[in-house]
Amino acid sequence: MSNTVDDKVKTFDTRTEAKVPVESPLAYSYRRSGAPAPGKDSGVTVRERPFLGHLVLRGGAIVLDEALREVLDISLPGEPQALVFDASGERSVQWISPDEWLLIVPGGEEFELENRLREALGDAHFAISNIGGGQTLLELEGDAVSELLMKSVIYDADPNHFPVGKGVTTIFAKTSVILRRSSETRWELVVRRSFADYIYRWLLDAGEEYAIGVVR
């Protein structure tokens, strides 16, 4: 434990130097359900991005925006349901609710980043929670992704209604996910670890008609 930020909060580094074996949330799924390789006819491919840093930011938009611009050179989304990336495309901030944002960064950055944000925010009223251990991100690409999504989520995933840079919390099959469109060809699902296997198996089943493939 560390209280180097200030005397009011203790932060915990989830990526210590201890040699602790880790597995992605889909490790069991690959062994149980398999991972069909993408082919020339694959209309959908799925790729897990495990072990990213997921931080939930809560507080006033103005102070959080100032801190993010100072620490990461990235601004909060200016509109509800918006998603923005930094210049590298490796870090993103998504609007979740009027005072809540999801910040995703490369794995290993989150502990230092949390401390830097806390220092930049000072005495402002805010909360930062590291939830990376409980979530994973799935990338979906291909010509048939929107068709697969439209029979899996209750939100309208038609590309004409769901532009690039939009993200929503919605229902996928019988669980909640964060659905994001990060580019013209790529969609993302942010899912809870406990439901990762369920969503993976649903994707394999729903994507069978599109010759779904798994990028490992």
N, C-alpha and C positions, 0 to 999 in steps of 0.2 A: 504494500500500500504506500501511497505517496501523498503528502499534503504540501507539495512545493508551490502550488498555485496560490493558495491563501489558506487561512486557518478555518474557513467555513466549509470546505468540501474536501473529500478525499477521492482521489481518482485511482483506478486500477488498470495496470497494463496487462491486457489479455494476451500479449505476444512477448512473453519473457524469453530469456535465453535458454530456459530449461528445455531439454529434449523430450517433448511430449508428443507422441504420435497423434496425428490428426487425420480425419477423413472428411471429404466433402459430404454435404447432405445427401448427395445422390450415389455415394459409393455403394451402398447396399442395393440400390435400385438397379445399377448396372449389373451386379451379380445376379440379382433375382429376375429381372425382366429383360436383360440384354441391352445392347446399344447398336442398333442396325446402322451400318455405315452409309453415309450419303452416296447416292448414285446420280447418274445423268438425268434420271427422271424425277428426282426428289423435288417436290414443290415446296417442302418445308424442311429446314434444318434447325436443330436445337443444340445449343451449346451452353453448358453451365459455366458461370463465372463465380466460383466459390472464393471464400476467404477475403472478400473485399471489406473495406471499412465502412460500416453503416452508422451514421450518427444522426439522432433526432434532435433538432434544434427547436426550442420553444421560447417565445418572448416577443418583444416589440420588433416590428419589421425594420424600423429605422436603425436601431442600435445593432441588430444582427447583420443588416446589410453593410453597415460601416465596418464591422469586425471582419466579415468575410472578404470584403474588398481589401482590407489591410493585410490579412493573413494569406489569402488565397488568390487575390486579384480576380474574384468572381462575385457577381451581385446576386441577390435574391431574385427569383422570378417576379416580374412586375405585375402579373395577373394570376388569378386563381387557375388551378389545374395546369399551370405552366411548368416546363422543365427546361433548365439551361445547363450548358456544359462550359467548361473552361476552354482555353485555346488548344490544349492538348487533346481534349475529348476524353480524358481519363477521369475527370472529376465532374460531378453533377450535383445540382440542387433542385429539388422538386417541391412545389407547393402541395401540402397535404391538407391543411385546414387554415383558417384565418390567422392563427398564431403558431403554426407548426410546419416545419420543413424537414425533408429527408436529404441529408448530405451523404453521397457515396464517393469514396476515394480508394486508390489502390491499397491493397492490404499492407499493413505495417505502418501506415501513416497516421492512423486514427488517434493513437494515444498522444503523440506529440502535438498533433493538430488540435485535439481537445484542449490541451493545456494552453496552447497559444491563443485559442479563441477565448478561453476563460480570462486570460491576462488582458486581452484586447477589450473584453466586455466590462472588466472592472466591477463596479458596484451596480451595474444595471440588473434589472429583474429578468432572469433567464434560466433555462434549464438545458443541459446537454446530456444525452443518454447514448451510450455505446451499445447498440443492439446487433452488431455484426455476427455474434455467435448464434443468433436466433433466426437469421435470414440468409437467403441466397438469391442469386440473380440468374435468370435464364434468358438467353438471347434467341430470338426466333427470326429466321430469314427465309426468303423464298417467295415465289409468285403466289402461293396459296395460303400465306400466313393469315391474311385478313379473313379468308373463308373459314379457316380452322377456328379463328377467334370468334367469329360471328356465331358459331354453333357451340361455343364453350363459355362465353361471358354474357352477362345480361346487358352490358353497356354496348352501345352501337359502335362497332369497330370497323365500320365502313371507312376506307381511307379518305373519302370525301368529307366525312364528318369528324374524323380523328386525324388532325394534321400533325406533321412533325413538330416536336416540342411540346406535346400535350401528355399529361399523365393523370390518371384517375385511380381511385380505390374502388374496386368493383368486386362482383362475385364471379369466380371461375368454378364452373361445375357447382360444388356445394361448399366451397371455402372462399375466403377473401384473399385477394391479391392486389398488388399495385401494377396496373397496366400502363406502359409508357411506349411512346413511339419516338425513338432516338434519331432515326434518319428515314429517308425515303424507303429503304429496303429492310430496315431493322426495327423490330419490336422487342420489348423487354417485359418480363414478368418478375417482380420482386415478391418472393414467396416466403412464408414462414417455414422454418426448418422442419417442423413436425408434419407439415403437409406436402413436403417436397416430393416424397415418393408417390403419394396419391396424384399429384398434378403431373408428374412425369409419366405415370402409367396412363393417365387420361390422354396426355398428348400423343403417346404412342398409339393408342387405340383410335382417337379422333383423327390422327394424321396418317393412318394406314392407307387411306384412299389417295393420299398425296405422296405416297412413297417416302414418308418422313425418314430423315437420317439424323444421326447423333454425331456431332463433332466432338471428339475426345482430345 
